């Protein structure tokens, strides 16, 4: 890798844990508690999130996030 020009920020370690793979069911989830892992089927049946249907899934995804937070980490705060 060539040295970056002076004054240019070093973006090489930007992202999730400095470029590490995102956690997930196939890559070592951050939890072993199956009730805290939402599958694609659950997203569809419980939260109405259907992949590639052209609909805006923002509300359903936020409900899934809020549900997992309430059940699995109720004392965590994501306030900035």
mmCIF file as gemmi writes it, N, C-alpha and C atoms, coordinates in Angstrom:
data_model
loop_
_atom_site.group_PDB
_atom_site.id
_atom_site.type_symbol
_atom_site.label_atom_id
_atom_site.label_alt_id
_atom_site.label_comp_id
_atom_site.label_asym_id
_atom_site.label_entity_id
_atom_site.label_seq_id
_atom_site.pdbx_PDB_ins_code
_atom_site.Cartn_x
_atom_site.Cartn_y
_atom_site.Cartn_z
_atom_site.occupancy
_atom_site.B_iso_or_equiv
_atom_site.pdbx_formal_charge
_atom_site.auth_seq_id
_atom_site.auth_asym_id
_atom_site.pdbx_PDB_model_num
ATOM 1 N N . UNK Axp A 1 ? 0.845 -1.177 0 1 0 ? 1 A 1
ATOM 2 C CA . UNK Axp A 1 ? 0 0 0 1 0 ? 1 A 1
ATOM 3 C C . UNK Axp A 1 ? 0.89 1.241 0 1 0 ? 1 A 1
ATOM 4 N N . UNK Axp A 2 ? 0.6 2.154 -0.868 1 0 ? 2 A 1
ATOM 5 C CA . UNK Axp A 2 ? 1.416 3.368 -0.95 1 0 ? 2 A 1
ATOM 6 C C . UNK Axp A 2 ? 1.029 4.34 0.155 1 0 ? 2 A 1
ATOM 7 N N . UNK Axp A 3 ? 1.982 5.172 0.585 1 0 ? 3 A 1
ATOM 8 C CA . UNK Axp A 3 ? 1.667 6.152 1.632 1 0 ? 3 A 1
ATOM 9 C C . UNK Axp A 3 ? 0.628 7.147 1.122 1 0 ? 3 A 1
ATOM 10 N N . UNK Axp A 4 ? -0.219 7.583 2.018 1 0 ? 4 A 1
ATOM 11 C CA . UNK Axp A 4 ? -1.26 8.544 1.618 1 0 ? 4 A 1
ATOM 12 C C . UNK Axp A 4 ? -0.665 9.954 1.602 1 0 ? 4 A 1
ATOM 13 N N . UNK Axp A 5 ? -1.194 10.787 0.759 1 0 ? 5 A 1
ATOM 14 C CA . UNK Axp A 5 ? -0.707 12.17 0.695 1 0 ? 5 A 1
ATOM 15 C C . UNK Axp A 5 ? -0.945 12.903 2.01 1 0 ? 5 A 1
ATOM 16 N N . UNK Axp A 6 ? -0.11 13.859 2.347 1 0 ? 6 A 1
ATOM 17 C CA . UNK Axp A 6 ? -0.275 14.624 3.588 1 0 ? 6 A 1
ATOM 18 C C . UNK Axp A 6 ? -1.651 15.297 3.63 1 0 ? 6 A 1
ATOM 19 N N . UNK Axp A 7 ? -2.266 15.278 4.797 1 0 ? 7 A 1
ATOM 20 C CA . UNK Axp A 7 ? -3.548 15.94 4.996 1 0 ? 7 A 1
ATOM 21 C C . UNK Axp A 7 ? -4.749 15.081 4.662 1 0 ? 7 A 1
ATOM 22 N N . UNK Axp A 8 ? -4.563 13.935 4.036 1 0 ? 8 A 1
ATOM 23 C CA . UNK Axp A 8 ? -5.667 13.043 3.698 1 0 ? 8 A 1
ATOM 24 C C . UNK Axp A 8 ? -5.916 12.109 4.873 1 0 ? 8 A 1
ATOM 25 N N . UNK Axp A 9 ? -7.169 12.004 5.355 1 0 ? 9 A 1
ATOM 26 C CA . UNK Axp A 9 ? -7.438 11.14 6.507 1 0 ? 9 A 1
ATOM 27 C C . UNK Axp A 9 ? -7.17 9.674 6.197 1 0 ? 9 A 1
ATOM 28 N N . UNK Axp A 10 ? -6.824 8.931 7.231 1 0 ? 10 A 1
ATOM 29 C CA . UNK Axp A 10 ? -6.609 7.487 7.106 1 0 ? 10 A 1
ATOM 30 C C . UNK Axp A 10 ? -7.94 6.782 7.345 1 0 ? 10 A 1
ATOM 31 N N . UNK Axp A 11 ? -8.56 6.31 6.281 1 0 ? 11 A 1
ATOM 32 C CA . UNK Axp A 11 ? -9.865 5.658 6.355 1 0 ? 11 A 1
ATOM 33 C C . UNK Axp A 11 ? -9.719 4.132 6.388 1 0 ? 11 A 1
ATOM 34 N N . UNK Axp A 12 ? -8.508 3.615 6.499 1 0 ? 12 A 1
ATOM 35 C CA . UNK Axp A 12 ? -8.279 2.18 6.368 1 0 ? 12 A 1
ATOM 36 C C . UNK Axp A 12 ? -8.929 1.357 7.485 1 0 ? 12 A 1
ATOM 37 N N . UNK Axp A 13 ? -9.209 1.952 8.622 1 0 ? 13 A 1
ATOM 38 C CA . UNK Axp A 13 ? -9.793 1.187 9.73 1 0 ? 13 A 1
ATOM 39 C C . UNK Axp A 13 ? -11.204 1.645 10.063 1 0 ? 13 A 1
ATOM 40 N N . UNK Axp A 14 ? -11.872 2.246 9.11 1 0 ? 14 A 1
ATOM 41 C CA . UNK Axp A 14 ? -13.237 2.728 9.309 1 0 ? 14 A 1
ATOM 42 C C . UNK Axp A 14 ? -14.214 1.574 9.125 1 0 ? 14 A 1
ATOM 43 N N . UNK Axp A 15 ? -15.296 1.58 9.867 1 0 ? 15 A 1
ATOM 44 C CA . UNK Axp A 15 ? -16.334 0.565 9.734 1 0 ? 15 A 1
ATOM 45 C C . UNK Axp A 15 ? -16.512 -0.198 11.027 1 0 ? 15 A 1
ATOM 46 N N . UNK Axp A 16 ? -17.265 -1.251 10.943 1 0 ? 16 A 1
ATOM 47 C CA . UNK Axp A 16 ? -17.553 -2.078 12.117 1 0 ? 16 A 1
ATOM 48 C C . UNK Axp A 16 ? -16.266 -2.664 12.669 1 0 ? 16 A 1
ATOM 49 N N . UNK Axp A 17 ? -15.952 -2.364 13.867 1 0 ? 17 A 1
ATOM 50 C CA . UNK Axp A 17 ? -14.762 -2.844 14.57 1 0 ? 17 A 1
ATOM 51 C C . UNK Axp A 17 ? -13.54 -2.879 13.659 1 0 ? 17 A 1
ATOM 52 N N . UNK Axp A 18 ? -13.258 -1.747 13.054 1 0 ? 18 A 1
ATOM 53 C CA . UNK Axp A 18 ? -12.067 -1.563 12.213 1 0 ? 18 A 1
ATOM 54 C C . UNK Axp A 18 ? -12.005 -2.546 11.055 1 0 ? 18 A 1
ATOM 55 N N . UNK Axp A 19 ? -13.148 -2.786 10.422 1 0 ? 19 A 1
ATOM 56 C CA . UNK Axp A 19 ? -13.175 -3.617 9.224 1 0 ? 19 A 1
ATOM 57 C C . UNK Axp A 19 ? -13.449 -5.085 9.448 1 0 ? 19 A 1
ATOM 58 N N . UNK Axp A 20 ? -13.76 -5.474 10.682 1 0 ? 20 A 1
ATOM 59 C CA . UNK Axp A 20 ? -14.083 -6.868 10.956 1 0 ? 20 A 1
ATOM 60 C C . UNK Axp A 20 ? -15.441 -7.219 10.327 1 0 ? 20 A 1
ATOM 61 N N . UNK Axp A 21 ? -15.684 -8.497 10.003 1 0 ? 21 A 1
ATOM 62 C CA . UNK Axp A 21 ? -16.975 -8.899 9.447 1 0 ? 21 A 1
ATOM 63 C C . UNK Axp A 21 ? -18.109 -8.615 10.435 1 0 ? 21 A 1
ATOM 64 N N . UNK Axp A 22 ? -19.261 -8.249 9.913 1 0 ? 22 A 1
ATOM 65 C CA . UNK Axp A 22 ? -20.423 -8.034 10.765 1 0 ? 22 A 1
ATOM 66 C C . UNK Axp A 22 ? -20.838 -9.355 11.399 1 0 ? 22 A 1
ATOM 67 N N . UNK Axp A 23 ? -21.291 -9.326 12.654 1 0 ? 23 A 1
ATOM 68 C CA . UNK Axp A 23 ? -21.731 -10.569 13.286 1 0 ? 23 A 1
ATOM 69 C C . UNK Axp A 23 ? -23.031 -11.041 12.652 1 0 ? 23 A 1
ATOM 70 N N . UNK Axp A 24 ? -23.259 -12.31 12.703 1 0 ? 24 A 1
ATOM 71 C CA . UNK Axp A 24 ? -24.496 -12.874 12.176 1 0 ? 24 A 1
ATOM 72 C C . UNK Axp A 24 ? -24.552 -14.356 12.457 1 0 ? 24 A 1
ATOM 73 N N . UNK Axp A 25 ? -25.637 -14.963 12.105 1 0 ? 25 A 1
ATOM 74 C CA . UNK Axp A 25 ? -25.84 -16.368 12.387 1 0 ? 25 A 1
ATOM 75 C C . UNK Axp A 25 ? -24.732 -17.217 11.775 1 0 ? 25 A 1
ATOM 76 N N . UNK Axp A 26 ? -24.301 -16.9 10.571 1 0 ? 26 A 1
ATOM 77 C CA . UNK Axp A 26 ? -23.29 -17.707 9.897 1 0 ? 26 A 1
ATOM 78 C C . UNK Axp A 26 ? -21.858 -17.282 10.205 1 0 ? 26 A 1
ATOM 79 N N . UNK Axp A 27 ? -21.672 -16.174 10.874 1 0 ? 27 A 1
ATOM 80 C CA . UNK Axp A 27 ? -20.309 -15.696 11.101 1 0 ? 27 A 1
ATOM 81 C C . UNK Axp A 27 ? -19.989 -15.498 12.575 1 0 ? 27 A 1
ATOM 82 N N . UNK Axp A 28 ? -20.736 -16.158 13.438 1 0 ? 28 A 1
ATOM 83 C CA . UNK Axp A 28 ? -20.458 -16.006 14.862 1 0 ? 28 A 1
ATOM 84 C C . UNK Axp A 28 ? -21.273 -14.876 15.449 1 0 ? 28 A 1
ATOM 85 N N . UNK Axp A 29 ? -22.525 -15.106 15.696 1 0 ? 29 A 1
ATOM 86 C CA . UNK Axp A 29 ? -23.434 -14.096 16.221 1 0 ? 29 A 1
ATOM 87 C C . UNK Axp A 29 ? -22.9 -13.528 17.53 1 0 ? 29 A 1
ATOM 88 N N . UNK Axp A 30 ? -23.324 -12.332 17.864 1 0 ? 30 A 1
ATOM 89 C CA . UNK Axp A 30 ? -22.901 -11.723 19.115 1 0 ? 30 A 1
ATOM 90 C C . UNK Axp A 30 ? -23.644 -12.305 20.304 1 0 ? 30 A 1
ATOM 91 N N . UNK Axp A 31 ? -24.589 -13.212 20.054 1 0 ? 31 A 1
ATOM 92 C CA . UNK Axp A 31 ? -25.326 -13.852 21.137 1 0 ? 31 A 1
ATOM 93 C C . UNK Axp A 31 ? -25.57 -15.32 20.81 1 0 ? 31 A 1
ATOM 94 N N . UNK Axp A 32 ? -25.675 -16.113 21.858 1 0 ? 32 A 1
ATOM 95 C CA . UNK Axp A 32 ? -26.05 -17.516 21.703 1 0 ? 32 A 1
ATOM 96 C C . UNK Axp A 32 ? -27.529 -17.715 22.02 1 0 ? 32 A 1
ATOM 97 N N . UNK Axp A 33 ? -28.207 -16.657 22.43 1 0 ? 33 A 1
ATOM 98 C CA . UNK Axp A 33 ? -29.616 -16.728 22.797 1 0 ? 33 A 1
ATOM 99 C C . UNK Axp A 33 ? -30.471 -16.69 21.535 1 0 ? 33 A 1
ATOM 100 N N . UNK Axp A 34 ? -31.04 -17.825 21.171 1 0 ? 34 A 1
ATOM 101 C CA . UNK Axp A 34 ? -31.827 -17.93 19.935 1 0 ? 34 A 1
ATOM 102 C C . UNK Axp A 34 ? -33.016 -16.962 19.921 1 0 ? 34 A 1
ATOM 103 N N . UNK Axp A 35 ? -33.537 -16.608 21.094 1 0 ? 35 A 1
ATOM 104 C CA . UNK Axp A 35 ? -34.685 -15.696 21.125 1 0 ? 35 A 1
ATOM 105 C C . UNK Axp A 35 ? -34.29 -14.265 20.767 1 0 ? 35 A 1
ATOM 106 N N . UNK Axp A 36 ? -32.991 -13.987 20.706 1 0 ? 36 A 1
ATOM 107 C CA . UNK Axp A 36 ? -32.515 -12.644 20.366 1 0 ? 36 A 1
ATOM 108 C C . UNK Axp A 36 ? -32.043 -12.544 18.92 1 0 ? 36 A 1
ATOM 109 N N . UNK Axp A 37 ? -32.204 -13.62 18.152 1 0 ? 37 A 1
ATOM 110 C CA . UNK Axp A 37 ? -31.821 -13.627 16.743 1 0 ? 37 A 1
ATOM 111 C C . UNK Axp A 37 ? -33.09 -13.647 15.906 1 0 ? 37 A 1
ATOM 112 N N . UNK Axp A 38 ? -33.249 -12.668 15.028 1 0 ? 38 A 1
ATOM 113 C CA . UNK Axp A 38 ? -34.44 -12.569 14.186 1 0 ? 38 A 1
ATOM 114 C C . UNK Axp A 38 ? -34.103 -13.127 12.808 1 0 ? 38 A 1
ATOM 115 N N . UNK Axp A 39 ? -34.847 -14.133 12.393 1 0 ? 39 A 1
ATOM 116 C CA . UNK Axp A 39 ? -34.626 -14.751 11.083 1 0 ? 39 A 1
ATOM 117 C C . UNK Axp A 39 ? -35.411 -14.001 10.007 1 0 ? 39 A 1
ATOM 118 N N . UNK Axp A 40 ? -35.095 -14.272 8.768 1 0 ? 40 A 1
ATOM 119 C CA . UNK Axp A 40 ? -35.832 -13.664 7.655 1 0 ? 40 A 1
ATOM 120 C C . UNK Axp A 40 ? -37.303 -14.052 7.726 1 0 ? 40 A 1
ATOM 121 N N . UNK Axp A 41 ? -37.579 -15.297 8.089 1 0 ? 41 A 1
ATOM 122 C CA . UNK Axp A 41 ? -38.975 -15.744 8.201 1 0 ? 41 A 1
ATOM 123 C C . UNK Axp A 41 ? -39.719 -14.965 9.286 1 0 ? 41 A 1
ATOM 124 N N . UNK Axp A 42 ? -39.052 -14.696 10.413 1 0 ? 42 A 1
ATOM 125 C CA . UNK Axp A 42 ? -39.672 -13.903 11.481 1 0 ? 42 A 1
ATOM 126 C C . UNK Axp A 42 ? -39.881 -12.459 11.049 1 0 ? 42 A 1
ATOM 127 N N . UNK Axp A 43 ? -38.916 -11.909 10.334 1 0 ? 43 A 1
ATOM 128 C CA . UNK Axp A 43 ? -39.09 -10.546 9.837 1 0 ? 43 A 1
ATOM 129 C C . UNK Axp A 43 ? -40.354 -10.462 8.99 1 0 ? 43 A 1
ATOM 130 N N . UNK Axp A 44 ? -40.58 -11.463 8.165 1 0 ? 44 A 1
ATOM 131 C CA . UNK Axp A 44 ? -41.755 -11.495 7.297 1 0 ? 44 A 1
ATOM 132 C C . UNK Axp A 44 ? -43.034 -11.695 8.1 1 0 ? 44 A 1
ATOM 133 N N . UNK Axp A 45 ? -43.095 -12.768 8.893 1 0 ? 45 A 1
ATOM 134 C CA . UNK Axp A 45 ? -44.344 -13.126 9.563 1 0 ? 45 A 1
ATOM 135 C C . UNK Axp A 45 ? -44.707 -12.217 10.736 1 0 ? 45 A 1
ATOM 136 N N . UNK Axp A 46 ? -43.72 -11.783 11.485 1 0 ? 46 A 1
ATOM 137 C CA . UNK Axp A 46 ? -43.994 -10.997 12.694 1 0 ? 46 A 1
ATOM 138 C C . UNK Axp A 46 ? -43.988 -9.491 12.428 1 0 ? 46 A 1
ATOM 139 N N . UNK Axp A 47 ? -43.051 -9.035 11.583 1 0 ? 47 A 1
ATOM 140 C CA . UNK Axp A 47 ? -42.863 -7.595 11.41 1 0 ? 47 A 1
ATOM 141 C C . UNK Axp A 47 ? -43.262 -7.087 10.026 1 0 ? 47 A 1
ATOM 142 N N . UNK Axp A 48 ? -43.703 -7.981 9.14 1 0 ? 48 A 1
ATOM 143 C CA . UNK Axp A 48 ? -44.157 -7.572 7.816 1 0 ? 48 A 1
ATOM 144 C C . UNK Axp A 48 ? -43.056 -7.103 6.881 1 0 ? 48 A 1
ATOM 145 N N . UNK Axp A 49 ? -41.824 -7.517 7.133 1 0 ? 49 A 1
ATOM 146 C CA . UNK Axp A 49 ? -40.693 -7.121 6.299 1 0 ? 49 A 1
ATOM 147 C C . UNK Axp A 49 ? -40.456 -8.225 5.278 1 0 ? 49 A 1
ATOM 148 N N . UNK Axp A 50 ? -40.699 -7.9 4.016 1 0 ? 50 A 1
ATOM 149 C CA . UNK Axp A 50 ? -40.521 -8.863 2.94 1 0 ? 50 A 1
ATOM 150 C C . UNK Axp A 50 ? -39.426 -8.357 2.006 1 0 ? 50 A 1
ATOM 151 N N . UNK Axp A 51 ? -38.403 -9.166 1.816 1 0 ? 51 A 1
ATOM 152 C CA . UNK Axp A 51 ? -37.279 -8.776 0.97 1 0 ? 51 A 1
ATOM 153 C C . UNK Axp A 51 ? -37.719 -8.608 -0.482 1 0 ? 51 A 1
ATOM 154 N N . UNK Axp A 52 ? -37.205 -7.577 -1.115 1 0 ? 52 A 1
ATOM 155 C CA . UNK Axp A 52 ? -37.379 -7.344 -2.556 1 0 ? 52 A 1
ATOM 156 C C . UNK Axp A 52 ? -38.827 -7.255 -3.018 1 0 ? 52 A 1
ATOM 157 N N . UNK Axp A 53 ? -39.725 -6.755 -2.14 1 0 ? 53 A 1
ATOM 158 C CA . UNK Axp A 53 ? -41.115 -6.601 -2.577 1 0 ? 53 A 1
ATOM 159 C C . UNK Axp A 53 ? -41.423 -5.176 -3.026 1 0 ? 53 A 1
ATOM 160 N N . UNK Axp A 54 ? -40.419 -4.314 -2.99 1 0 ? 54 A 1
ATOM 161 C CA . UNK Axp A 54 ? -40.597 -2.936 -3.435 1 0 ? 54 A 1
ATOM 162 C C . UNK Axp A 54 ? -41.222 -2.023 -2.388 1 0 ? 54 A 1
ATOM 163 N N . UNK Axp A 55 ? -41.608 -2.579 -1.245 1 0 ? 55 A 1
ATOM 164 C CA . UNK Axp A 55 ? -42.236 -1.778 -0.188 1 0 ? 55 A 1
ATOM 165 C C . UNK Axp A 55 ? -41.161 -1.202 0.738 1 0 ? 55 A 1
ATOM 166 N N . UNK Axp A 56 ? -41.474 -0.088 1.366 1 0 ? 56 A 1
ATOM 167 C CA . UNK Axp A 56 ? -40.586 0.531 2.349 1 0 ? 56 A 1
ATOM 168 C C . UNK Axp A 56 ? -40.701 -0.256 3.653 1 0 ? 56 A 1
ATOM 169 N N . UNK Axp A 57 ? -39.644 -0.908 4.057 1 0 ? 57 A 1
ATOM 170 C CA . UNK Axp A 57 ? -39.64 -1.749 5.257 1 0 ? 57 A 1
ATOM 171 C C . UNK Axp A 57 ? -39.115 -1.039 6.496 1 0 ? 57 A 1
ATOM 172 N N . UNK Axp A 58 ? -38.939 0.261 6.416 1 0 ? 58 A 1
ATOM 173 C CA . UNK Axp A 58 ? -38.351 1.016 7.522 1 0 ? 58 A 1
ATOM 174 C C . UNK Axp A 58 ? -39.083 0.776 8.839 1 0 ? 58 A 1
ATOM 175 N N . UNK Axp A 59 ? -40.404 0.884 8.834 1 0 ? 59 A 1
ATOM 176 C CA . UNK Axp A 59 ? -41.181 0.74 10.066 1 0 ? 59 A 1
ATOM 177 C C . UNK Axp A 59 ? -41.055 -0.666 10.637 1 0 ? 59 A 1
ATOM 178 N N . UNK Axp A 60 ? -41.161 -1.681 9.795 1 0 ? 60 A 1
ATOM 179 C CA . UNK Axp A 60 ? -41.052 -3.06 10.262 1 0 ? 60 A 1
ATOM 180 C C . UNK Axp A 60 ? -39.676 -3.369 10.814 1 0 ? 60 A 1
ATOM 181 N N . UNK Axp A 61 ? -38.635 -2.878 10.137 1 0 ? 61 A 1
ATOM 182 C CA . UNK Axp A 61 ? -37.275 -3.096 10.632 1 0 ? 61 A 1
ATOM 183 C C . UNK Axp A 61 ? -37.06 -2.416 11.976 1 0 ? 61 A 1
ATOM 184 N N . UNK Axp A 62 ? -37.585 -1.198 12.133 1 0 ? 62 A 1
ATOM 185 C CA . UNK Axp A 62 ? -37.434 -0.501 13.409 1 0 ? 62 A 1
ATOM 186 C C . UNK Axp A 62 ? -38.182 -1.237 14.51 1 0 ? 62 A 1
ATOM 187 N N . UNK Axp A 63 ? -39.361 -1.788 14.187 1 0 ? 63 A 1
ATOM 188 C CA . UNK Axp A 63 ? -40.097 -2.574 15.188 1 0 ? 63 A 1
ATOM 189 C C . UNK Axp A 63 ? -39.306 -3.808 15.601 1 0 ? 63 A 1
ATOM 190 N N . UNK Axp A 64 ? -38.654 -4.463 14.65 1 0 ? 64 A 1
ATOM 191 C CA . UNK Axp A 64 ? -37.829 -5.628 14.966 1 0 ? 64 A 1
ATOM 192 C C . UNK Axp A 64 ? -36.667 -5.233 15.867 1 0 ? 64 A 1
ATOM 193 N N . UNK Axp A 65 ? -36.014 -4.138 15.549 1 0 ? 65 A 1
ATOM 194 C CA . UNK Axp A 65 ? -34.9 -3.643 16.369 1 0 ? 65 A 1
ATOM 195 C C . UNK Axp A 65 ? -35.382 -3.317 17.778 1 0 ? 65 A 1
ATOM 196 N N . UNK Axp A 66 ? -36.495 -2.613 17.875 1 0 ? 66 A 1
ATOM 197 C CA . UNK Axp A 66 ? -37.038 -2.239 19.18 1 0 ? 66 A 1
ATOM 198 C C . UNK Axp A 66 ? -37.433 -3.477 19.988 1 0 ? 66 A 1
ATOM 199 N N . UNK Axp A 67 ? -37.996 -4.49 19.307 1 0 ? 67 A 1
ATOM 200 C CA . UNK Axp A 67 ? -38.407 -5.719 19.98 1 0 ? 67 A 1
ATOM 201 C C . UNK Axp A 67 ? -37.195 -6.457 20.547 1 0 ? 67 A 1
ATOM 202 N N . UNK Axp A 68 ? -36.162 -6.616 19.744 1 0 ? 68 A 1
ATOM 203 C CA . UNK Axp A 68 ? -34.953 -7.308 20.209 1 0 ? 68 A 1
ATOM 204 C C . UNK Axp A 68 ? -34.308 -6.529 21.348 1 0 ? 68 A 1
ATOM 205 N N . UNK Axp A 69 ? -34.253 -5.223 21.231 1 0 ? 69 A 1
ATOM 206 C CA . UNK Axp A 69 ? -33.67 -4.411 22.306 1 0 ? 69 A 1
ATOM 207 C C . UNK Axp A 69 ? -34.46 -4.595 23.602 1 0 ? 69 A 1
ATOM 208 N N . UNK Axp A 70 ? -35.783 -4.562 23.519 1 0 ? 70 A 1
ATOM 209 C CA . UNK Axp A 70 ? -36.617 -4.676 24.716 1 0 ? 70 A 1
ATOM 210 C C . UNK Axp A 70 ? -36.459 -6.044 25.384 1 0 ? 70 A 1
ATOM 211 N N . UNK Axp A 71 ? -36.341 -7.099 24.571 1 0 ? 71 A 1
ATOM 212 C CA . UNK Axp A 71 ? -36.232 -8.449 25.122 1 0 ? 71 A 1
ATOM 213 C C . UNK Axp A 71 ? -34.819 -8.816 25.54 1 0 ? 71 A 1
ATOM 214 N N . UNK Axp A 72 ? -33.831 -8.349 24.81 1 0 ? 72 A 1
ATOM 215 C CA . UNK Axp A 72 ? -32.468 -8.858 24.983 1 0 ? 72 A 1
ATOM 216 C C . UNK Axp A 72 ? -31.495 -7.893 25.639 1 0 ? 72 A 1
ATOM 217 N N . UNK Axp A 73 ? -31.761 -6.621 25.576 1 0 ? 73 A 1
ATOM 218 C CA . UNK Axp A 73 ? -30.86 -5.656 26.209 1 0 ? 73 A 1
ATOM 219 C C . UNK Axp A 73 ? -31.632 -4.41 26.605 1 0 ? 73 A 1
ATOM 220 N N . UNK Axp A 74 ? -32.587 -4.576 27.512 1 0 ? 74 A 1
ATOM 221 C CA . UNK Axp A 74 ? -33.459 -3.45 27.875 1 0 ? 74 A 1
ATOM 222 C C . UNK Axp A 74 ? -32.75 -2.268 28.533 1 0 ? 74 A 1
ATOM 223 N N . UNK Axp A 75 ? -31.566 -2.481 29.084 1 0 ? 75 A 1
ATOM 224 C CA . UNK Axp A 75 ? -30.87 -1.402 29.784 1 0 ? 75 A 1
ATOM 225 C C . UNK Axp A 75 ? -29.827 -0.704 28.938 1 0 ? 75 A 1
ATOM 226 N N . UNK Axp A 76 ? -29.719 -1.088 27.663 1 0 ? 76 A 1
ATOM 227 C CA . UNK Axp A 76 ? -28.741 -0.472 26.77 1 0 ? 76 A 1
ATOM 228 C C . UNK Axp A 76 ? -29.298 0.828 26.229 1 0 ? 76 A 1
ATOM 229 N N . UNK Axp A 77 ? -28.484 1.831 26.163 1 0 ? 77 A 1
ATOM 230 C CA . UNK Axp A 77 ? -28.892 3.118 25.611 1 0 ? 77 A 1
ATOM 231 C C . UNK Axp A 77 ? -28.064 3.421 24.38 1 0 ? 77 A 1
ATOM 232 N N . UNK Axp A 78 ? -28.736 3.837 23.313 1 0 ? 78 A 1
ATOM 233 C CA . UNK Axp A 78 ? -28.041 4.193 22.074 1 0 ? 78 A 1
ATOM 234 C C . UNK Axp A 78 ? -28.101 5.695 21.839 1 0 ? 78 A 1
ATOM 235 N N . UNK Axp A 79 ? -28.343 6.449 22.874 1 0 ? 79 A 1
ATOM 236 C CA . UNK Axp A 79 ? -28.431 7.901 22.768 1 0 ? 79 A 1
ATOM 237 C C . UNK Axp A 79 ? -27.055 8.484 22.528 1 0 ? 79 A 1
ATOM 238 N N . UNK Axp A 80 ? -26.991 9.49 21.683 1 0 ? 80 A 1
ATOM 239 C CA . UNK Axp A 80 ? -25.728 10.184 21.444 1 0 ? 80 A 1
ATOM 240 C C . UNK Axp A 80 ? -25.84 11.613 21.908 1 0 ? 80 A 1
